[in-house]
Amino acid sequence: MAVDELRFSLAIPAQEWLAFYQGVRDVVVRAHDGRTVRFPARHLRPFVTHAGVFGEFCLRVDGSRLVSLKRLSPPRNRLGG
């Protein structure tokens, strides 16, 4: 199966991100092309700042397997970066 890319933007303030430490395991996002994807919140940990998680991201998947997740743009919120 070919690797597929989904691009999406996130703006999760720190207070909302705390829910992921309190048992919420998955993030559900709508990609720019309209597709919805669910993936484990732990993959966002490298992008968490004191303000939360902000920016545009690219998620690469091979079938149902997450291949990579990277931030494409710096956070737009000055506090997010």
C-alpha positions in Angstrom: 0.0 0.0 0.0 1.3 3.5 -0.8 2.1 6.1 1.8 -0.6 8.7 2.1 -0.1 12.3 3.4 -2.7 14.3 5.3 -2.1 17.9 6.1 -4.0 19.6 8.9 -3.7 22.5 11.3 -3.9 22.3 15.1 -4.5 24.9 17.8 -4.8 23.0 21.1 -4.3 25.4 24.1 -2.4 24.1 27.1 -5.5 23.7 29.2 -7.1 21.5 26.5 -3.9 19.5 26.1 -4.1 18.6 29.8 -7.0 16.3 28.9 -4.5 14.1 27.1 -2.7 13.5 30.3 -6.0 12.7 32.0 -6.9 9.7 29.9 -7.7 11.0 26.4 -5.6 8.8 24.2 -6.5 9.8 20.6 -6.6 13.0 18.6 -9.2 13.3 15.8 -8.5 15.9 13.2 -10.0 16.9 9.8 -7.3 17.2 7.1 -7.4 20.2 4.7 -8.8 17.9 2.0 -11.8 17.0 4.3 -10.7 13.5 5.4 -10.9 12.7 9.1 -8.1 10.9 10.8 -7.6 9.5 14.4 -4.1 8.9 15.8 -2.5 8.5 19.3 -2.0 11.8 21.1 1.5 10.6 22.2 2.8 11.4 18.6 2.2 15.1 19.3 4.4 15.2 22.4 7.5 16.6 20.6 5.4 19.6 19.5 4.0 20.6 22.9 5.0 23.9 24.3 4.0 25.7 27.5 1.1 27.2 25.5 -0.1 23.9 23.9 0.2 22.5 20.4 -0.1 24.9 17.4 0.9 24.8 13.7 0.3 23.0 10.5 1.2 19.3 10.3 1.8 16.6 7.8 0.8 13.0 8.9 2.1 10.2 6.7 0.4 6.8 6.9 0.8 3.5 5.2 -2.6 1.8 5.5 -3.4 2.2 9.2 0.2 2.5 10.3 1.5 6.0 11.2 4.8 6.5 9.3 5.7 10.1 10.4 4.3 13.3 11.8 6.0 16.6 11.3 5.2 20.2 11.8 5.3 22.1 8.5 4.9 25.6 9.8 5.9 27.3 13.1 3.1 28.1 15.5 1.1 31.2 14.5 0.5 32.0 18.1 3.5 33.7 19.6 3.0 31.9 22.8 3.0 28.5 21.0 6.5 28.6 19.9 
